Amino acid sequence: MTFEIENRISASSGDYNIGLIRDDFPALSLECNGYPLAFLDSGASAQKPSKVLERMDHAYRNEYANVHRGAYTLSQQATDNYEHARKTVADFMNAKTADEIIFTRNVTSAINLVAHSYGRNFLKAGDEVIISHMEHHANIVPWQLLMEAIGIELKIAPIDDAGNFLLEDFEKLLSPKTKLVAITHVSNVLGTIVPIKTIVQLARKVGAKVLIDGCQGIVHEGVDVQSLDADFYAFTGHKLYGPSGIGVLWGKIDILNSMPPYEGGGDMIETVTFEKSTFRDAPARFEAGTPPIIEAVGLASAIDYVTDVGMDNIAIHENNILKYATSCLSAIEGLRIIGNAEKKIGIISFELDGIHPHDISTIIDSKGVAVRAGHHCAQPLMDRFGVPATTRASFGMYTNEGDIDQLAEALNYAKGIFG
């Protein structure tokens, strides 16, 4: 741990120096419409610390070449950086080997890879895939496409009115026909933390494989894939304070090597003739073409940053912000928080009497507050709660009480406009 990072975290008390952490993120010094920016949309895409931006800039200026393909020094250095990033991700997730880490475009690409390469080859008509009411469209649509293509059946695990995942109801859905459970780690709308380890254990009883959409989960809770014992875990870099354009699919190595390639092209082949091609083992077989070279370097830098600060420290801070925000927003007359699960992370979705979420977002933007409004790529979940859309405030490691105060003041301003 560097001296700089030690200043952010007191080794003796675990105190969180939010001021120094905020200083690491250039975007947080911006003004928006004459007000300090209160950035409360980290659930969609987080801001980036200077160290990530500087590392990527340095790599582009001094270390850029294509990887795996050159015998010259610059290419070898770029390859070393790229593969070091893979090992950084593997260590962060506690994967058995870096070969279990597949770099993708984003988590949507990762889930589609599993649906296409695993689903089309190992599932058949009548097999059941279980998802939940809380899934992002990225973990719904690929399975619907598979249902139309080969005739699998899709089952939906329910939640209660507070947004809690109903384990007993989930267990009742399991049967010998259940071949895959594809479930979110944390709801991107409700913030609900799903009991994924128990889900894996229950799925194992019927021999089902398990894929976890970890987009929101790994950012706030981290993950130990060996302890979890799922079969696939996917996340995206841009929510983890890294760059966009890169995602990760972790999979058990024996399963990955049993799956045919999802895309064909350069670098994933062993041999090519006009009659037949043969393919390399994972991870190469799933990384056709020029990969996200500098994005991988940026993701590794982001992981180093949050690891130095400490995932537990970040979780404690965000939980404190969640409690403060819940208290502040609950005091606003006419505001209804949607999703009050017993275990949740720093996401609050809400509606405000008489004001459409898009109007709320536009009005409070005039006061420097950035939030998300809409269905959040979770239309079935909106239907579950009987709303067309919500306003969502989502918090990051840099969110402070001042951001929440600014949000509350802006919401009261919006109420005044609509009388």
Buried (B, 14 or more C-beta within 10 A) or exposed (E): EEEEBEEBBEEEEEEBBBEEBBBBBEEBEEEBEEBBBBBBBBBBBBBBBEBBBEBBEBBEEEBBBBBBEBEEEEBBBBBEBBBBBBBBBBBBBBBEEBBBBBBBBBBBBBBBBBBBBBBBEBBEEEBBBBBBBBBBBBBBBBBBBBBEEBEBBBBBBBBEEEBBBBBEEBBEBBEEBBBBBBBBBBBBBBBBBBBBBEBBEBBBEBEBBBBBBBBBBBBBBBBEBEEBEBBBBBBBBBBBBBBBBBBBBBBBBEBBBEBEBBBBEEBBBEEEEEEEEEBBEBBBBBBBEEBBBBBBBBBBBBBBBBBBBBBEBBBBBBBBBBEBBBEBBEEBEEBBBBBBBEEBBBBBBBBBEEBBBEBBBEBBBBBBBBBBBBBBBBBBBBEBBEBEBBBBBBBBBBBBEEBBBBBBBBBBBBBEEBE
